[in-house]
Amino acid sequence: MPPVAVPDESPKKHLRVAIIGQSTFAAEVFKLLQRDGHEVVGVFTVLDKGNREDPLATIAAQNGKPVFKYKTWRVKGKVIPEVLEDYKSVNADINVLPFCTQFIPMEVILHPKYQSICYHPSILPRHRGASSINWTLIEGDTTCGLSIFWADDGLDTGPILLQKSFPCTIDDTVDTLYNKYLYPEGIKALAESVNMVANGTAPRINQTEEGATYDPALFKPETHQIDWTKGGVELHNFIRGLDSSPGATTLIKSQNKDADETKDANIEVKFFGSSLWEGEYEAEGEKLFIPGLLKPAVVHDAGLLITANDGVRLNIQRLKVNGKMINAQNFFKNNESKVKLELTADEKQFIENVRDIWKAILRIDIDDETDFFSSGAGSMDVVRLIEEVKDLANLELQNETIYMNTTFEEFYTVVILKTRGESASKEVVFDGVEVEANKMKIKFPTQLFINGQFVNSDSGKMLTIVNPTDESVICKVQSASASDVDKAVKSALKAYEEGEWSKISARERGQLLFKLADLMEQHKEELATLESLDSGAVYTLALKTHVGMSIDTWRYFAGWCDKIQGTTIPINHARPNRNLTLTKKEPIGVCGLITPWNYPLMMLSWKMAACLAAGNTVVMKPAAVCPLTALKFAELSVRAGIPPGVINILPGSGTVAGQALADHPLIRKLGFTGSTEIGQTIMKSCAASNMKKVSLELGGKSPLVIFEDCELDKAVRNGMASVFFNKGENCIAAGRLFVEERIHDEFVKRVVEETKKINIGDPLHRGTAHGPQNHKAHMDKLIEFCERGVKEGAKLVYGGKRLDRPGFFFQPTIFTDVTDDMFIAKEESFGPIMIISKFSSKNLDDVIRRANNTEYGLASGVFTRDVSRALRFAERIEAGTVFVNTYNKTDVAAPFGGFKQSGFGKDLGQEALNEYLKTKCITIEY
């Protein structure tokens, strides 16, 4: 049955509503009905548990509404007359059953004018019964949902009023489905349903029996037992289907880490936090034998790795062993020492406030050893505790925080640590997508990252991200507006001036950056795969260079954090007094970064690592065509503990988001890598807005000069790499090769032979050496570039066309007989196009003149065995980088940047820090 759409309408008349049920869910429905103007004339709920009243009863009493509490509505199948009279006395127009564990007689269901509507957490008729959310996961459904239906005398069989459906991923649990969809959307759906009834627009769509399922309730312990003969995916689904409560259960022999059985009784173990294991390596750890499994499980650093009998592996995060919840990796660890805190006065008061929350929930006195669940708390109390701590401390806790720390002392200890910023891994919430590629599943955000949170754009505009390998759409990503840029800049300014980032020491800052680098290392395969998917980078190159050098960059600058120093300067004294002058290196403030599409993650890292090491905060705009690794990086930055506002990532267009960065008056430094034309526009905007500091790494037409005395094999290899590396999408690519006339023909012959051997194809295949161009507009530009070269008389020796296959594949190209006046000799292609010209080594001055006859000055290279000639070339060439008998050899410790219209300022090396620092001179008289 397809989901019924939910109209957004206000009630035209107000109904008298009886709410029958219990829980915080029902209490929230109460609030919405009151908000919409309906009159709740009575609340019918369960008896108190000891001193603990149901939240629905509590909120009803607070609002002066009649509250009726019954153990049961019936005796021997018949309604209790006194209960029925109580119910009729409220004179309701409609009954609303948000969450009800009691059997409600039909005399009550059918009594009101509009009868009764019920909430059910599945898309009926599938998963009828009391454990529908669990069965949605156990059955491996890819869609979950909720139904509001008209109650009848069947088991969830009444006509449908409305339905909603939501995606269900392989890693969802009962808690995630409930918290993301079924709780918030269910509350709204019930309120909306009452409004539809009031307006006369509520449908009654009879349920079909086609596809109907009646699933047994999972209340009895025997229904929780794991059948280890099942396959790995089925086991994973069963465990996550029972996650948090009641828990998938098995019995194992008591054993130690040496796999020796002990004399103790069998141990009951419940499994939580299952995920399918995607790693290709074997985890190392202690063996744990589980009856029914052919292969022992492994207790390792990241949990408990289980290999199902069909070979599928799953990893378990948490275990409840004989009633005590532990991290799975600690199964064999006993008597772990508790964390003892030295508390401040404010923290001691905070603990007393938390104690009051526990007391209000449990209705008992609370001491350090009070156990939350042993004292009668249930799953809804977990929700309440999380919400009340959030209100008290603005602190987001997860359900597992409570399940893992059940005593009061354990709980307040972990909460105090979290308020100090000392928690371990953090939960990151975002709207995103999950793709399956390169033998792994990768989740990544598709929203803007502002102030430590993933959020949607104010404009609602989206970027369509295309896979250049097959031209398919990967996903849509939020596109930042000017107002989004303003929000991000202000959050960065607040983080710089007032936030935790401004308070920590330089050494602590370095530790955070090292942690971020470590997380990038742990996720390098995912990052490299994303780089391949949206930019076309060959995976092996992405792993080594795009991602590998990015990690090296973060570690290099993390090491610099506590080594940024000023100086003392001897000056003339103002006699008879004396003077001392010193300088301080200070961060600039909020920096804007705009990066290109050829090395998405590496360009981010080259600039941002130095920026943050210097103590700045940053707002960064990745290239609009390939922002995915930047967004994944943002997720990792949260997990690394980078404080909110320090890093902000805004995918968007250059004309909107990029221009807003250049114009913003609160940004004090802007770093840009891209074309010279756009660099000129940015420089003008930076000057006109607030004279912000600028560093620009722009276009290039780098000359590579190959003399006749070179090592020819090496020159051929490096000459090809200088042009075809990263599909030619390389800022320092050799835009023009000058080959000495005596070896010209042999050089061209060898290059053509080797170029024909280049394996072009899917960048994720390990044997591929050359992938697709980044995007279609760029490929079309390369085609036009080649057509113009031919038209002007250059000789097209090889390539020059698009390959006849899906994707933006352009054949590596070789031109010879190129003269200095031709367009292709002067302009940058930024693609795999080799431009070869002859020269005579008899006139060194002339070839240097020709090499310098360009407005660009990014890089250059020379191949010769004559050291004197190489050094003369290096002295006289007008380029920021000179390669001698090598090419493309960059390093995180070596400064990188250009001259002339290739820009100014440096990335990498110690000099890069100066781009993000200001020098303050202080003179003291004494």
C-alpha angles and dihedrals in degrees: 000000000000117000115267113236118247114226118211102233137147120228116267090201134020123243133210103240132197113199114207117188143045148254138068088289090063091045090056090049087053090056095050094048090051090048092053091054100254117139116237099210097180144001120214115193146145129290120272117270101231104304093342119105122201113258091239091057091047097053092043091053090047088056094047096250124147111261124200121189121194135177088206140351095216142044119201091349096307128106115254105247094218091051092049091050091050089052095047090050093072092059096215124190092208141007119228117199108190098165118351129170095181128086107248115206119240088239086069097037094055100034103089123076091251095031117214139319125200136199119228124180099225139062099264137252084036117079101011111181142063098293100050098134091052092050092048087064098036090055091049095239115180092206129052130179151145138257133206107202140173108257118242135164094279132085103273090322102124125119117284120251097179142339138197128197131201137183117268117201129203090254099049120117134193089267096050094047091046096046097041100041123349098055103042097031093042092056091050092045093054092049091047091049092056089051090051090051090050091051095046093242099109111120128214107213113180114232117244120226090218107109093005117151130189108203122195119246114257096221102113121079093235089063090060096059117117118234101214092193088074122099122265097258091049090050091049091050092048093050095047090044088062096036118142092003135061094346131219106272140207138162121234135180114261106256142161130232090270087064091247116143115235129212093251121113122268114289123231109221126187120198126221138169100033122183131171110255111238098175117114093208129083115251115235120224147090121323121243117193115217118187111246096029118106092208126045118249118242125230103211141160094280100043138280115330113207123191110204119217090258091057097254111133130213132184123221119208103189138025132193105213114192089335098314119110115223138165106267093235088062096058094116096036115098134186095015110187117253121239109254115200132208098221129210120220090256091051092050089053090047090055090053090052090051089048088057090053092052090047092051091050099042098031092220136098112274127222130169093270096049108126114216097214098034086057091061105270119151138192094282089053088057089057091048093049092050092050095047093049088048090054091046100046106010085241124146112220128183125224089247090061088069096039090052095045107040102159121076093243093050090048099049090044094058092043092052090049090051092051087053090053092246099121120123121231117005129217111242117203119202145142106245146125137262119222129188112219139135091020093301141088114236126193118196137166123255097191136088115272110225128161094349095309136095109236140168123256119263090231096051089226119144138204117224110223114208129198104232091205096067103002091242122143111255096188145305120265129200113260117218122237127205089263090053089053090051092052092049093048092050092049089049090050091050091049090049096047105031111007134096090268090066092051104047122089124253089252092053088049089055091050090056091050091049089052090051090051090050091053090049088052091051091050098037095118091054092046093048091048092051089048088054094046101052103024102031094238114161105254097230090050091045091052093050103034115011092046103015095055090043090058091047089051094054092048092047094053093039085063091053096055097092095035099066103115143172128216141238116236127201110228135171113283123237093234133253084024126058132232137213123195123192136168129222127203107219133179116257098227127238112015128194121213127192116187134190133241102245098076103013101176097031095053089048090052097044091058105028098048093058091041094055095039087060089054101255128132122231146215110195132189115199121202112288094232097054116023099137100102090047090055092046087049089054089055090051091049090061091049089050090057098248102164120249116275096022093098122030121177118197119181110199147114123302093233093056112023097024093048091047090056092050091048100043113115095209094058110091101183133030126193118194136181117187143077124347091237093057090041090059091051091049092049091053092049093048091051094046096046105049108323090261118187113260137198118187131192104186143161127330143197096186116192122222113195117199116193126204093248094059125117093262099203090053092045091053093050094046094040090057092045090049089062108024100038109123089003089298090294090126125122093216094043113141100258092187133022119207107199121189109250095238093061098028099102095044091047092051092046093053094044092052091049093050094043091057088058094057110120107229119192150084106001091218093062110096094225095055116109100174126038135186125295114264099256141351098257089057093048090051089051091054091052090052090047091056094044090054091049091054091045091054092052105262114144113247102212098172141000122350098153145083116264117248098247138084115284135046096291116159121187115242106256137211126196125185134179090047115164125206095250096058122108093235090053092056108033131066117247096187088207143088095291119129115206112197126190130174127237138172120240089212087083111045092168091058097053091047089050090051092046091051093045093103137084089233125086110169105121143345141182143202133194116201140123090222105097093192091054091047092051093047088051092049092050096050104036113101100225136111093229128037121190118199116198090341138061139206089020102147126158134191091241095052119083116244127199145103147250134233113003091350085081138242138267128058138262120201130017127053090300091066090067090063089062089065100037135076124206119230119194117209122190120192128192121203 
